[in-house]
Amino acid sequence: MSELLPLYRPAQVRAMDDHAIQALGVPAHELMTRAGTAAWRLVQQRWPSVRRIGVACGPGNNGGDGYVLARLARAAGCAVSVVAPPGASPRSEEARQALAEWRAAGGSVTAFDGLLPEAELWVDALYGTGLTRAPSEAAQAMIERINASRAPVLSLDVPSGLDADTGHADGTAVRATVTLSFIGAKRGLYTGMARDFDGEVLLDRLDLKIGAFDDVMPAAWLCRPEGLARWLTPRHANAHKGEHGHVLCIGGEVGMGGAVRLCAEGALRTGVGLASVATRSAGVAALVAARPEAMTHAVEDAAALAPLLERATVLAVGPGLGQGAWGRSLYRAALAADKPLVLDADALNLLAEEPHAVPGAVITPHPGEAARLLGKDKRDVQADRFGAAEALAQKYRCVVVLKGAGTLVAAPGEIPAVIGAGNPGMATGGMGDVLSGVIAALQAQHLPVFQAAVAGALLHAAAGDAAARIGGERGLLPSDLFPHLRRMANPE
């Protein structure tokens, strides 16, 4: 499995499909046959004992793929029931041919009447990548019935009901066990709402020759933990702490000192040479006791912050900062220091109050913070996470880490990255504070800012997965990541 998987918009994959037909000379019906055959091969591998299969076929080429699979399954001795929404006749010539071949093999098609036959496996071939609206009323009812069944579900190309470009569903969507994509991976399947519906996502290139689409620029890259070694190279034997940067973590208003401590330890566990903390005097003793390696300073005003800013390589601003007079004064001083910045939490809330470009900075909003920064509703952000991340990057002229399922990293002039790691257990207070420290530490260790954001988000998410494997997702604490951060920051 490649550490970097190119992701495409559905229109790009449709263009690849056309290129295969017109330039590579692969007939459209042959491509459909390859897709249905690949899906049947997967059924045999994953569910070898299944003998009763239901196939839900829609009117598009996705339905044609389903007819091919149904024919192959029937020829192998399976009892196959094909169900279609009323009036959903195939629209393309190749889909009509696939239906004719299914009928010629003795198969039939039942119009959905509100009930589905019993099946040990359902194959979802209702809608493909062209869907950008809610499914029809009959198709929605079919989807609800499929989801209510106890059988596993294989979705072809995309779970029906999902927009393959954004990963959003306007209505209901099939909850797949496995999704098998064809030719190129669709970017929407790897972020946001899609992660609730697509299960395990696999890709089959349909035997199209390697390099056939090398001139197609990916719409995003899926970054997997195996790729950490490309950024986190071993240190030379004569290394010293001055080579590895100095992160200054600014935050920790009264009652919120734990946030800035998590940030500082995140930086230390990721290998920064020095980590300092500028915080309220009331929190100094506790922080020194908890993490003596972080050089902790009582800072009650911007004047006291000035010498610390001078010595720092990168500033991580916002964890536990608050939005009172103290936090505002330190925030403004940090922005005026002309140092590399990682802005999170209350720093983002203060930025949303007075929006302005922060060139070269990294901002790490969750969807609610992203909505405030864009002046939009959170639902709008989640409905198009790629669009929101790119809009933030353009508005603030910075690197954006849009957190959530399938975290996105975007920046002006860069192809967005999708983080292929992380789990629901990480949805808890303090995880973002650790992430800020991780990204700041990698930037302090001389990774270019976009690469530091991608590698930091990936390292953080992978550490969260490692921690969850030990004790489960529920109850996962941000501090549970620390031993895994250290180990994974040193890939073999």
C-alpha positions, 0 to 999 in steps of 0.5 A: 500500500502506497504511503501517498494515494492520489485523490481525485474529484469525480469529474476527473475520474469520469474524464479518466474513464473517457480517456480509457475508452477513447485514447486507450481503446478500452470499450465502455462495456469492457470497463463495466465488465471489469468493474463488475468482475472486480467487485465479484472477485472481492465478494469471493475473497471477503465473503466466500460462504455467501450464497444469497446475494441481493443487488440494488441496481440504479439507472446509471453505469453503477447499476450496470456494474451491479448487473455484471456482478449479479450475472457472475454470482448467479453463474457461480451458483449463488441465489441472486435477487436484483432489485431496482427503484420503479422506473429505473431503466438503464440510461446508457448503452453499456448498462442496457447491455449489462442488463440484457446479459443478466436477463439472458443468463436467466436473471430477473429484476424486481421493482422495489415495493417497500420490501427487500428479499432476504440476503446474506450480502447486499451489493449497493449499485444504486448511484455512482459518482454523479449524484450531487443531490438527495436520492429519489424517494424510492431510492431513499426507501431502498437505502433505509431498508438496506441499512436496516438489514443485518447483512454486510454491504458492498458499495460499488464506487461510492455508498449511494447517497453520498456526494463523492466530491464533498463526502456529504449526504443531503439525505440518507446514504448507504452504510457500507461495510466495504466500498470498492472504488474504480479507476481513481480514488474519490476525494470525498470518501476520505473526510467528514460525513463519508467516514460514517458511511463508507466503511473500508475503502478499497480501489481497483484500477480495472487493469488500466496500464500504469501511468495512463493518468500521470498527467492528471493533477490530483485534487488531494493526497491521502497521507498514511502513517507509513509516510512519516519516514519521509519527513522524520529522518534520523538525526546525525550523531553529533546533534545538539539541542540548538539544532532542533529549535525552541518552541514557546507555548503561550497560554494558560489563563487561570483555570486553563493551565493544563491546555498549555502544558499539553501543548508544551509536552506535545512539542517535547515528545516530538523532539523539539530542542527546547520548549518554553511556556509563557503562562499566568503566575498562578499556574507555574508551580503546577506546570513545573511539577508536572513537566519540569523539562518545559521552561515555565515563565510567569508572564502577566503582561506583554512586556514580560513576554518580549524577551521570551519572544526574542529567543523562540524559534516558533510560537504556539499561541492559544491553548488555554489563552482565554479571551480576556485582557491578558490573553488579548495582550499576549496574542497581539504581542505574539502576532507582532513578533514576526515569528513562525506561528501556530494558532489554535483555540482562543487565538483563533477566536480572537482572529475571527473577531478581527480577521486579517491575513497571517501569512506563513502561520498555521491555523488549526480550527475544528469545524466550529472555529472554522465557521467563525473564521469564515463567517458561516454556519458549522453545517456549511463547513461540514457540507464541503470540508475541502471548500472550507479549508481552501477558503480559509487558506485563501482568506488568511493566506496561511496553512490550514489544518481543518480538524475532524474525521479525515483532517484536511491540510490546505495552503495557497498553492499546495495540493490539499492533504487528507490525513489517513489516520485518527479515530473518534476517541480523539474527539475530546478536549485537549487533543488540539493542544497537543497537536499545536505543540506537535506541529510547532515542534516539527516546524522548529526542526526545520520542516517547511511550514506546509510539510510540518502541518501535514506531518504533524497532523499525521503523527498526532493522528497515528499516535491517537490510533496507537493509543486507542488500540491499547485501551479503546477509543472511549476514555482516550486522553490527550496525554495517552498519546505522548509515549506513542508520539515519541515512538512514532517520531522515530520511524524505522 
